[in-house]
Amino acid sequence: MGERIDVRYVAKLARIELTDDEVVRFGAQLGALLEHVNALGELDVASVPATAQVVESRNVARDDEPRPSLDREIVLDEAPHRQGAFVRVPKILVE
């Protein structure tokens, strides 16, 4: 891998401030990581079937059955702010 990585430029893009020691340390680590990725790119994977999921995926959802829940009045009494039958929360949408 002959190309040099501009760690300060990458840090600036990520809005991360690095010390000189961190630039040296992270530069070496990033270089090693990219060498590993390049080595993986050289592997012959033509006989490996394409997979979308490495680990078996299965439906683990439970049946949707009614169950007892908390009493509405108890929950509303514990809420920091209440407005009628609802919990009042701060407005977070900006117009």
N, C-alpha and C positions, 0 to 999 in steps of 0.2 A: 504494500500500500504506500505509494509514493506521495500522495497528496497530503498537504498539511491542513489541519483543521483550525480555523480561526475561532478559538474558544471564546474570546472576548466578544466577537460579533454574535455568536450563537447566544451568549449570555445576555447581550443587549436586546436581541429579538425576544428572549423569554423574560425580559425585564428583571434580570437577576444581577445583583452586584457581586462580583467576585474579587477576592484578594489575589495578589500575585501568586501566592502558594497554591490557592485553589485553582487558578488557571493552569498551572503546571500539572497538578494532580488530576484534575478533571480532563485535561487534554490527553494525558496518558490513558486514562480509563476509557474515554470516548474512542481513542484510536484503537485500543484493544477490542472494544465492542464492535467497531466497524470491520476490523479484520475478521472477527468471528462471523459476522453477517456475510462478508465476502466469501469465506470458506463454505458456508452453508449454500451459497449461490452456485458453487461449483459441483455440488453433489448431483449424481444422476438419480433423478426421481421419476423417470419416465415410466417405471413399472409400479409406482406407488399410486393407488387409486385416489382420486380427489375426494376429499372429505370436507364437509361443512362443519362437522362437530367432532372433536377429538374424543370427547368422553360421551358415552351413550346418553342420549337425551330421551326422557320419558315424561309423560304427564303425571305430575304429582299432586294435582289439585284434588281437594276433598269434595265430597258431595255438598251442595249448597242446601243445608237444612237449617230451619229456624232453631235458634238456641236462646236460652235466657240471656238477657243483657243487663247492663246497668240501668237503674231507674233514672228516667229523664230529670226529675226534680232534684235528685241527689247530685247528679252531674252538673246541672245548671247552678245549684247552690255552691258548688266548689269552684266554678269558673271565676276568674278574676273580674270579668265584666260581663254583665248579662243584659240582653235587650229582649224583653218578652220571653218567648220560648226558644231563644237563640243565644249562643255565646257570641259576644261582641269582640271582634279582633281589630287591630289597627289596620287602616287602609294602606295597602302596599302598591297599588296601581298608580302609575303616573300618567297624567293626561298630556 
